[in-house]
């Protein structure tokens, strides 16, 4: 009887040791289920001031991927891209590359609001009438960021 109890106890211990691996083995794609648990929506504002086109494209692509990742996990993402600093020079019709224009159009199709700072436009001598479509000029992006944060939006700085 002792031998059966010992074998049973050993089997239970082995099972407990491998069970977590077996449970996670079927999850081949990482997700954010734990962080998103209990949420029906998220709100974020991305602070973008990158003047380097490659970094800008990478980070805007990351915004797109983040929106898709949250949405694919049955949570409604509400996002704003907030453009300021020298980055504003890249958003004119003659400076924006086709890749940037397509990425901006894709973000817009997803319902992502894209704001640009009028103060930065003035400082960096960018003509507001030359901006690519669907970018919304705001008086001061810092004021906008303060307001959005007070409305529950998480501020994410991209660099």
Number of C-alpha atoms within 10 A of each C-alpha: 6 7 8 9 10 11 12 12 12 12 12 11 12 11 12 11 11 10 12 10 10 11 9 10 10 8 9 7 6 7 13 10 12 7 8 15 10 9 11 11 13 17 16 19 25 21 20 23 18 20 16 12 14 10 13 19 17 11 17 19 17 13 22 18 12 14 22 15 15 19 15 12 14 13 18 16 20 18 23 22 21 26 26 23 18 17 19 25 19 20 22 18 14 11 13 17 15 10 10 20 16 12 16 26 17 14 21 16 10 15 14 20 18 20 23 26 22 21 17 21 23 12 12 14 11 18 12 17 9 12 22 19 14 12 19 17 18 17 15 16 21 15 12 17 19 12 12 17 15 10 10 12 19 16 17 14 11 15 12
